């Protein structure tokens, strides 16, 4: 008889045990596969956790519009803060400001002639210098209207200050600071027109026509002028202290008399000028109000110049001009006569020496040319034909042409001065091109009315927000008659 195979000879219990073992193996394999798959997902979960942290930063710095680190957000804030602090101060009308602080560059640095020698041409229409009037011996101020008064304006004065000036005896219409040889007191007659005059004129007028001046800015944040006070020998004594870390300031430690009611201009520049009985003009930038009774008078930076000298090499303006240089004063407007050059503020200045005529380049400021001794704010790269600081302008109109204009007497006085004496770019800031007016704080700090308000009312000038507006630009073909001159000899 033949024997059976193992498969056919196994019993039912044995077959059931084999099936159970196979099922157990399959179940164990499934568990292992599932566990491995779950483990493989864990890095993705950690990555999502990192995204949640990034989302938190995005919520904190939402304005940045993206996920950034805290340090990146702080850097963006710092850049914004620097832009805010470096912005040019706002102006209301004429912008006589120092957007660039006065520099410490030496005024004795030797000018270097440009590699391209500039040629000159003579002004085709000559101008005739006005004859200075004899200073009045009476305390009655010069007027346009019979009853118009703009302050106690005798000249020379009767006080104990320089030239007799003080709180009750202020300079009159015919007075002007500095020597007759000062660049601000010499005629434009026979002066040469700069080679690139037309291009520079087009540039500055493309920024703006001469800006308006408004009354009512005294002792407000809109006052960017240069308030001036004439000290008396009996005034309190103050020790001068400059606070900017730009090096040693020549005024530090000097002791001078300062009138108790002297006030700096209310604008950010905070100009203030003190003329001492000895004839020194102290020009302060960002000055603090003097404390009562004497002590320390603090200011950011400053310098001094002789009131009977050149009016140069001071430290209150970017150019180094004295604060009194070229200032349009209310008594002059009332009299209809200005017998000196004008102080001009331009938007920005050139950074190179392409103007020629001994223009000096600077690594810290704009370039400058005599009579400036330092520079101001530099124009953006690529902006061509901007003038260097110190550039001399003039209006090429004759006396007859100016008198024939249908403009007020006060405006004819400004135009005539610009024709006979010219004007110098002395600072940078504001919208474009403007003239420096006397700060009426020089009067209101003494308890006197704002002379620009008095004159504006008497002359029925238009008003804006209750202030009288001196519109300088209208009625003149500026691009036709404005010229740039070669610097005066020195």
C-alpha positions as CSV (number, residue, x, y, z in Angstrom):
1,X,0.0,0.0,0.0
2,X,1.3,3.6,-1.0
3,X,1.9,6.2,1.9
4,X,-0.1,9.9,1.9
5,X,1.6,13.3,1.5
6,X,2.0,15.8,4.5
7,X,-0.5,18.3,3.1
8,X,-3.2,15.9,2.9
9,X,-2.4,14.1,6.0
10,X,-2.4,17.3,8.5
11,X,-5.1,17.6,10.9
12,X,-7.7,20.5,11.0
13,X,-6.2,21.9,14.3
14,X,-2.8,22.3,12.8
15,X,-4.1,24.1,9.8
16,X,-5.9,26.6,12.0
17,X,-2.7,27.3,13.9
18,X,-0.8,28.1,10.7
19,X,-3.5,30.6,9.6
20,X,-3.4,32.4,12.9
21,X,0.4,32.7,12.7
22,X,0.2,34.2,9.3
23,X,-2.5,36.8,10.4
24,X,-0.3,37.8,13.3
25,X,2.6,38.4,11.0
26,X,0.5,40.6,8.7
27,X,-0.8,42.6,11.6
28,X,2.6,43.2,13.0
29,X,3.8,44.4,9.5
30,X,0.9,46.8,9.2
31,X,1.7,48.3,12.6
32,X,5.3,48.8,11.7
33,X,4.5,50.5,8.5
34,X,2.0,52.9,10.2
35,X,4.5,53.7,12.9
36,X,7.2,54.5,10.4
37,X,4.9,56.7,8.4
38,X,3.8,58.7,11.5
39,X,7.5,59.2,12.5
40,X,8.3,60.5,9.0
41,X,5.7,63.4,9.5
42,X,7.3,64.9,12.6
43,X,9.8,67.3,10.8
44,X,6.9,68.9,8.9
45,X,5.2,69.6,12.2
46,X,8.3,71.3,13.6
47,X,8.4,73.4,10.4
48,X,4.9,74.6,11.0
49,X,5.8,75.6,14.5
50,X,8.6,77.8,13.1
51,X,6.0,79.4,10.8
52,X,3.9,80.3,13.8
53,X,6.8,82.2,15.3
54,X,7.3,84.1,12.1
55,X,3.6,84.9,12.1
56,X,4.0,86.5,15.5
57,X,6.7,88.8,14.1
58,X,4.5,89.7,11.2
59,X,1.8,90.8,13.5
60,X,4.2,92.9,15.6
61,X,5.6,94.7,12.5
62,X,2.6,94.6,10.2
63,X,3.6,97.8,8.4
64,X,6.6,96.1,6.9
65,X,4.3,93.8,5.0
66,X,6.4,90.7,5.4
67,X,7.8,88.3,8.0
68,X,11.0,89.9,9.5
69,X,13.1,89.6,12.5
70,X,12.9,92.1,15.3
71,X,16.4,93.5,14.5
72,X,15.3,94.1,10.9
73,X,12.2,96.0,12.1
74,X,14.4,98.2,14.4
75,X,16.7,98.9,11.5
76,X,13.8,100.1,9.4
77,X,12.6,102.3,12.2
78,X,16.1,103.8,12.6
79,X,16.2,104.7,8.9
80,X,12.8,106.4,9.1
81,X,14.0,108.4,12.2
82,X,17.1,109.5,10.3
83,X,15.0,110.7,7.4
84,X,12.8,112.7,9.7
85,X,15.7,114.4,11.5
86,X,17.5,115.2,8.3
87,X,14.4,116.8,6.6
88,X,14.6,120.4,5.6
89,X,12.7,122.5,8.1
90,X,9.3,123.7,6.8
91,X,8.9,127.4,5.9
92,X,5.9,129.7,5.6
93,X,7.1,132.2,3.1
94,X,10.6,133.2,2.4
95,X,12.8,130.3,3.7
96,X,15.9,131.8,5.4
97,X,17.0,128.7,7.1
98,X,20.0,126.6,7.8
99,X,19.0,123.1,6.9
100,X,22.7,122.3,7.1
101,X,24.4,123.4,10.4
102,X,27.2,126.0,10.2
103,X,30.4,124.2,9.6
104,X,33.8,124.4,11.3
105,X,35.8,124.6,8.2
106,X,38.5,127.2,8.4
107,X,37.7,130.5,6.6
108,X,41.4,130.8,5.7
109,X,41.6,127.7,3.5
110,X,43.2,128.6,0.2
111,X,40.8,128.5,-2.7
112,X,41.7,126.2,-5.6
113,X,41.0,127.3,-9.1
114,X,38.8,125.0,-11.1
115,X,40.7,123.0,-13.8
116,X,38.5,124.8,-16.3
117,X,39.2,128.5,-16.3
118,X,36.0,130.5,-16.4
119,X,35.8,133.5,-18.7
120,X,33.8,136.6,-18.0
121,X,31.7,139.1,-19.9
122,X,30.8,142.6,-19.0
123,X,27.2,143.4,-18.1
124,X,25.7,145.0,-21.2
125,X,23.5,147.4,-19.2
126,X,25.5,149.2,-16.6
127,X,24.0,150.2,-13.3
128,X,24.6,153.3,-11.3
129,X,25.3,153.1,-7.6
130,X,22.9,155.0,-5.4
131,X,24.3,157.8,-3.2
132,X,24.0,157.1,0.5
133,X,21.9,159.6,2.3
134,X,23.0,161.5,5.4
135,X,21.9,159.8,8.6
136,X,19.0,161.8,10.1
137,X,19.7,163.7,13.4
138,X,16.1,163.4,14.5
139,X,14.4,160.5,16.2
140,X,11.5,160.7,13.7
141,X,11.5,157.5,11.6
142,X,11.4,157.6,7.8
143,X,7.9,156.9,6.5
144,X,5.9,156.2,3.4
145,X,2.7,157.4,4.9
146,X,2.7,160.6,7.1
147,X,1.5,158.7,10.2
148,X,3.4,155.4,9.6
149,X,5.8,154.5,12.4
150,X,7.8,151.3,12.6
151,X,9.7,151.9,15.8
152,X,12.2,154.2,17.5
153,X,14.5,154.5,14.6
154,X,17.0,157.3,15.2
155,X,20.5,156.8,13.5
156,X,23.0,157.2,15.0
157,X,21.4,156.4,18.3
158,X,21.5,158.0,21.7
159,X,22.0,154.8,23.8
160,X,25.3,153.5,25.3
161,X,25.5,150.6,22.9
162,X,27.4,150.4,19.6
163,X,26.9,153.6,17.5
164,X,24.5,154.7,20.2
165,X,22.0,151.9,19.6
166,X,19.8,150.2,22.2
167,X,16.3,149.2,23.0
168,X,15.0,152.8,22.7
169,X,17.2,153.9,19.8
170,X,17.3,151.4,17.0
171,X,19.1,151.7,13.6
172,X,17.4,153.9,11.0
173,X,16.8,153.4,7.4
174,X,20.1,154.8,6.2
175,X,22.3,152.7,8.6
176,X,24.0,149.6,7.3
177,X,26.5,147.3,9.0
178,X,30.1,146.7,8.0
179,X,32.8,148.7,6.3
180,X,32.3,150.4,2.9
181,X,34.7,147.8,1.5
182,X,32.6,144.9,2.7
183,X,31.3,142.7,-0.2
184,X,27.8,143.6,1.0
185,X,28.5,147.4,0.5
186,X,30.1,147.5,-2.9
187,X,28.4,148.3,-6.2
188,X,27.7,145.9,-9.0
189,X,28.8,148.5,-11.5
190,X,31.3,147.1,-13.9
191,X,31.0,143.6,-12.5
192,X,31.4,140.7,-14.9
193,X,28.7,138.2,-15.7
194,X,29.7,134.6,-14.9
195,X,30.1,132.3,-17.9
196,X,27.3,130.0,-17.0
197,X,25.0,132.7,-15.6
198,X,21.9,131.8,-17.7
199,X,22.1,128.1,-16.8
200,X,22.3,128.8,-13.1
201,X,19.5,131.3,-13.2
202,X,17.3,128.8,-15.0
203,X,18.2,126.2,-12.3
204,X,17.4,128.4,-9.2
205,X,14.2,129.8,-10.8
206,X,13.1,126.2,-11.6
207,X,13.1,125.6,-7.9
208,X,10.9,128.6,-7.2
209,X,10.5,132.3,-7.9
210,X,11.5,134.6,-5.0
211,X,9.3,133.6,-2.0
212,X,6.8,135.7,-0.2
213,X,7.4,137.2,3.2
214,X,4.6,137.4,5.7
215,X,4.1,139.6,8.8
216,X,3.2,138.2,12.2
217,X,5.9,135.6,12.4
218,X,7.7,137.2,15.3
219,X,8.3,134.8,18.3
220,X,6.6,131.9,16.5
221,X,7.9,128.6,15.1
222,X,7.8,130.2,11.6
223,X,10.4,132.8,12.4
224,X,13.6,131.7,10.6
225,X,15.2,135.2,10.7
226,X,18.1,136.7,12.7
227,X,16.8,138.8,15.7
228,X,19.4,141.4,16.6
229,X,19.9,143.1,20.0
230,X,22.3,145.9,20.9
231,X,23.8,145.3,24.3
232,X,24.5,148.1,26.9
233,X,27.5,148.2,29.3
234,X,25.0,147.8,32.2
235,X,23.3,144.6,30.8
236,X,23.8,141.3,32.6
237,X,27.0,139.4,31.7
238,X,26.9,135.9,30.3
239,X,29.5,133.2,29.6
240,X,29.1,131.7,26.1
241,X,28.9,128.0,25.7
242,X,28.5,126.1,22.4
243,X,27.0,122.6,22.7
244,X,27.7,120.9,19.4
245,X,30.7,118.4,19.4
246,X,32.2,119.7,16.2
247,X,35.4,120.8,17.7
248,X,36.5,123.8,19.7
249,X,34.2,126.8,19.2
250,X,36.0,130.1,19.4
251,X,33.3,131.7,21.5
252,X,33.4,129.2,24.3
253,X,34.3,130.9,27.6
254,X,33.9,134.4,26.3
255,X,31.9,136.8,28.5
256,X,29.6,139.4,27.0
257,X,26.8,141.7,28.0
258,X,23.4,140.5,26.7
259,X,20.1,142.5,27.0
260,X,17.7,140.8,29.4
261,X,14.9,140.9,26.9
262,X,16.9,139.3,24.0
263,X,15.2,136.3,22.4
264,X,16.2,133.8,19.7
265,X,14.0,133.3,16.7
266,X,11.2,130.8,17.3
267,X,12.0,128.6,14.3
268,X,14.2,125.5,14.6
269,X,17.4,127.5,13.6
270,X,17.0,129.7,16.7
271,X,19.2,132.5,15.4
272,X,20.1,135.3,17.7
273,X,22.6,138.1,17.3
274,X,24.1,140.3,20.0
275,X,26.1,143.4,19.1
276,X,28.3,144.5,22.0
277,X,29.2,148.1,22.9
278,X,32.8,147.3,21.6
279,X,31.5,146.6,18.1
280,X,31.6,142.8,18.0
281,X,28.7,141.0,16.3
282,X,28.1,137.6,18.1
283,X,26.0,135.3,15.8
284,X,24.5,132.4,17.6
285,X,22.7,129.4,16.0
286,X,20.1,127.4,18.0
287,X,20.5,129.7,20.9
288,X,18.6,129.4,24.2
289,X,16.9,132.3,25.8
290,X,19.3,134.0,28.2
291,X,18.6,133.1,31.9
292,X,17.5,136.1,34.1
293,X,20.3,138.1,35.6
294,X,23.3,136.5,33.8
295,X,25.0,133.2,33.9
296,X,25.6,130.8,30.9
297,X,24.2,131.5,27.5
298,X,24.1,128.2,25.5
299,X,23.8,127.7,21.8
300,X,24.6,124.9,19.3
301,X,27.2,126.8,17.3
302,X,28.3,130.4,16.5
303,X,30.9,132.9,15.7
304,X,31.6,136.6,15.7
305,X,32.6,139.3,13.2
306,X,33.3,143.0,13.5
307,X,30.3,145.2,12.9
308,X,32.6,147.7,11.2
309,X,34.6,145.1,9.3
310,X,33.9,142.8,6.3
311,X,31.0,140.9,7.8
312,X,32.6,137.6,6.9
313,X,34.1,134.6,8.8
314,X,31.4,134.3,11.5
315,X,29.6,131.1,12.4
316,X,25.9,131.7,12.6
317,X,25.1,130.9,9.0
318,X,26.3,128.1,6.6
319,X,28.3,130.6,4.5
320,X,30.0,132.2,7.4
321,X,28.3,135.6,6.7
322,X,27.4,137.7,9.7
323,X,23.8,137.5,10.7
324,X,23.3,141.1,9.8
325,X,24.7,140.7,6.3
326,X,22.2,141.5,3.6
327,X,19.2,141.6,5.9
328,X,16.1,143.5,4.6
329,X,15.0,145.8,7.4
330,X,11.6,147.3,8.0
331,X,12.9,150.9,8.2
332,X,14.5,150.4,4.8
333,X,11.2,149.2,3.3
334,X,9.3,152.1,4.9
335,X,11.8,154.6,3.4
336,X,11.8,152.9,0.0
337,X,15.6,152.6,0.0
338,X,18.1,149.8,0.7
339,X,21.8,150.7,0.4
340,X,23.5,147.3,0.6
341,X,23.5,143.8,-1.0
342,X,20.9,141.2,-0.1
343,X,21.2,137.8,1.7
344,X,19.7,135.0,-0.5
345,X,18.7,131.6,0.6
346,X,18.8,128.8,-2.1
347,X,17.4,125.3,-2.0
348,X,20.8,123.6,-2.1
349,X,24.2,124.2,-3.5
350,X,26.7,122.5,-5.9
351,X,29.1,119.9,-4.7
352,X,31.8,120.5,-7.3
353,X,34.1,123.3,-8.5
354,X,32.7,123.6,-12.1
355,X,31.6,127.2,-11.4
356,X,35.2,128.2,-11.3
357,X,36.4,131.6,-9.9
358,X,38.3,129.9,-7.1
359,X,35.3,127.7,-5.9
360,X,36.3,125.5,-3.0
361,X,35.1,121.9,-2.7
362,X,34.3,120.4,0.6
363,X,34.0,116.8,1.8
364,X,31.5,117.8,4.5
365,X,29.3,120.5,2.9
366,X,28.5,121.9,-0.5
367,X,31.2,123.8,-2.5
368,X,31.5,127.6,-1.8
369,X,33.0,130.6,-3.4
370,X,34.1,134.0,-2.0
371,X,32.8,135.8,0.0
372,X,31.5,132.6,1.6
373,X,33.9,130.8,3.9
374,X,32.1,127.5,4.2
375,X,29.3,125.5,2.4
376,X,25.7,124.4,3.1
377,X,23.4,121.5,2.0
378,X,24.5,119.8,-1.2
379,X,22.1,119.2,-4.1
380,X,21.2,115.6,-5.0
381,X,23.6,113.8,-7.3
382,X,22.9,114.5,-10.9
383,X,21.4,118.0,-10.4
384,X,23.5,120.2,-12.6
385,X,24.0,124.0,-12.7
386,X,23.4,124.5,-9.0
387,X,25.4,127.5,-7.7
388,X,28.0,127.1,-5.0
389,X,27.3,128.9,-1.7
390,X,28.5,132.5,-1.9
391,X,27.4,133.0,-5.5
392,X,26.6,136.6,-6.3
393,X,23.4,137.5,-8.1
394,X,22.1,140.8,-9.5
395,X,19.1,142.2,-11.3
396,X,20.2,143.7,-14.7
397,X,17.6,146.5,-14.7
398,X,18.2,150.3,-14.8
399,X,16.8,152.7,-12.3
400,X,14.3,153.9,-14.9
401,X,13.1,150.4,-15.6
402,X,12.6,149.6,-12.0
403,X,10.7,152.9,-11.3
404,X,8.5,152.3,-14.3
405,X,7.2,149.0,-12.8
406,X,3.7,148.9,-11.4
407,X,4.9,147.6,-8.0
408,X,4.8,149.1,-4.5
409,X,7.6,151.4,-3.2
410,X,8.9,148.7,-0.8
411,X,9.3,146.2,-3.7
412,X,11.1,148.8,-5.8
413,X,13.6,149.2,-2.8
414,X,14.4,145.5,-2.9
415,X,14.7,145.4,-6.7
416,X,16.9,148.5,-6.7
417,X,19.2,147.1,-4.1
418,X,19.5,143.9,-6.1
419,X,20.4,145.9,-9.2
420,X,22.9,148.3,-7.5
421,X,24.5,146.0,-4.9
422,X,23.5,142.5,-5.8
423,X,22.8,139.6,-3.5
424,X,24.8,136.6,-2.2
425,X,23.7,133.0,-1.6
426,X,24.3,132.8,2.1
427,X,22.4,129.7,3.2
428,X,20.5,126.7,2.0
429,X,17.0,125.4,2.8
430,X,13.4,126.0,1.9
431,X,11.7,125.6,-1.5
432,X,14.2,127.4,-3.8
433,X,15.1,131.1,-3.9
434,X,14.3,133.8,-1.3
435,X,15.6,136.9,0.5
436,X,16.3,137.3,4.1
437,X,14.0,139.7,6.0
438,X,14.8,141.1,9.4
439,X,13.1,139.1,12.2
440,X,10.4,141.2,13.8
441,X,11.4,139.5,17.1
442,X,14.0,142.3,17.2
443,X,11.1,144.6,17.9
444,X,8.4,142.6,19.7
445,X,10.9,141.3,22.3
446,X,11.4,145.0,23.2
447,X,7.6,145.5,23.5
448,X,7.3,147.2,20.1
449,X,4.8,146.3,17.4
450,X,5.7,144.1,14.5
451,X,6.9,146.6,11.9
452,X,6.0,144.4,9.0
453,X,2.4,144.4,10.2
454,X,2.5,148.2,10.6
455,X,3.9,148.7,7.1
456,X,1.6,146.1,5.6
457,X,-1.4,147.7,7.0
458,X,-0.4,151.2,5.9
459,X,0.3,149.9,2.4
460,X,-2.9,147.9,2.2
461,X,-1.1,144.7,1.4
462,X,-3.1,141.5,0.8
463,X,-3.6,139.2,3.8
464,X,-3.4,135.5,4.3
465,X,-4.7,134.0,7.6
466,X,-4.6,137.5,9.1
467,X,-1.0,138.2,8.0
468,X,0.1,140.8,5.5
469,X,1.9,139.2,2.5
470,X,4.9,140.8,0.8
471,X,4.8,139.3,-2.7
472,X,8.2,139.8,-4.2
473,X,8.0,137.7,-7.3
474,X,5.1,139.3,-9.1
475,X,5.6,142.1,-11.6
476,X,9.2,141.2,-12.5
477,X,10.5,139.1,-15.4
478,X,13.0,137.3,-13.3
479,X,14.4,134.9,-15.9
480,X,15.0,137.8,-18.3
481,X,16.8,140.1,-15.9
482,X,18.4,138.0,-13.1
483,X,22.2,137.4,-13.6
484,X,25.0,135.6,-11.9
485,X,28.1,137.6,-11.4
486,X,31.8,136.7,-10.9
487,X,32.8,137.0,-7.3
488,X,34.1,140.5,-6.2
489,X,37.8,140.9,-5.9
490,X,39.4,140.4,-2.6
